[in-house]
């Protein structure tokens, strides 16, 4: 029997955190958020900020049937996330008399709405209309966040407010080596055994595990993190050994997600665990300012000119490129991980799904099982803004192998087509071939009647080849505030069995260096059997050096 559908009905009393103001509260703001075309009430994310920018306030649901969940996280004065996710019901906020800016967002497919309001001694009322600029589900694309840290009881509200079709909360989370995941339960109540449906296309997958090892036994010693998503029962193993956990996860139909590229053990677990998913955008990419500039800087690929740093550490672009450059190196070594994205919403100052992965279901009906299957097939793109819908001929773009018999001496052409749609014009499109920027294009973005932009890729020059290769596209969108949003496709492969893609020598040397450094760092901490997994990875990469270009 296929997984049953359970409607997740969360009846949360509306609540509000203490207001960040010394002024007395007394003015009441009543409001509704509606779709600009249908007029229907919408779930959404609401920010309320005083006109001087000094204070933030939170709303409650005005309907007993509704829910309003406050999210209040910050790293410093620049990197803050203070919002309320609202169900599709009217809201109310008690505020000191004064002027306020309301900002309303719903995922990636609606335009941000802002409205200035003033409240005094009498109640004020406001109706905000959100305009949808694209409907990805109508085109067969459904979004997901594979790394969330929220109680399951909150996630019906969050999935709908953020328009996230698939949400994977880390319901088990351990930080000490050899600890059974059950010891790190996030919710005291029993986990549901099947996906939870907030509505027919917004789903919470309840049982997922994060091993994030900061201590080996009693010794403070960081190994790294890995996520097991979509498994069926609590995993009966601590970590290390990483290989044993991988084998158990696969028996249960789970996928192994690297979580972040810069962890100490990442170059080891990719080949040893045979990781399935690689986050092309991770939980350090936020709606607000980039903050983790020096975190894990010691693991940086220091002589790689494509990884931008400044006196404080990584820039946001440098952090992203660090992840991408390592992904390309691993792909070239034959480690064909499929793209994903996660936010760790619940821990960091970032909305759920700010970075998200869209999966192409084509004309098939949405089910959580099919979505996870297609995710694992690499029929996807990762985005913080633009929508990238690509084809190779009439076939879906992605991981599928295109050819297997080599035609010696014959130059062939690989065509990628499709469109990129975005709120703002696309600055550039880059074609990545075997980890190198093969082409940079600045195609024209055409403004549509509803205000969004369409960038047609039909004139994109083909990639010519006479050997195995992979091709991915990435694009960049500049926002009016100067921030950059991006989208990155899954790679598409052309494979010839007798001549696999060859990594660059600098790529292999970096991965070898990282394994050697970790062997030395862990020598007095891990057992010989546990160190053997690092030696296995080291030998894997050394073998790739023999054929590197």
Secondary structure, DSSP 8 states (H G I E B T S, - for coil): -----EE------------S-SS---EEEEEEEEETTT--B--EEEEEEETTSS-EE--EESSTT--EEEEEEESSSSSEEEEEEE-SS-EEEEE-SEEEEEEEE-TTTB--EEEEEEE-SS-EEEEEEE-B---TGGGTEEEEEEEE-S-GGGHHHHHHHTT-SEEEE--EEEEETT--GGGGBS-SS---SS-EEEETTEEEE---EEEEEEEETTEEEEEEEEEEES-SS-----SS-HHHHHHHHHHTT-EEE---TTSTTHHHHHHHTT--EEEEE-TT--SS----SSTTGGGS-TT-TTS-EETTEE-HHHHHHHHHHHHHHHHHTT---EEEE---BTTBSS-TTSSEEEEE-TTS---HHHHHHHHHHT-EEEESS-EEEEEETTEE-SS-B---S--TT--EEE--EEEEEESS-EEEEEEEETTEEEEEE---EEE-TTS-EEEE-TT---EEESS-EEEEEEEEEE-TTS-EEEEEE--EEE--TTS-----HHHHHHHHHHHHHHHHHHTTTS-HHHHHHHHHHHHHHHHHHTT--
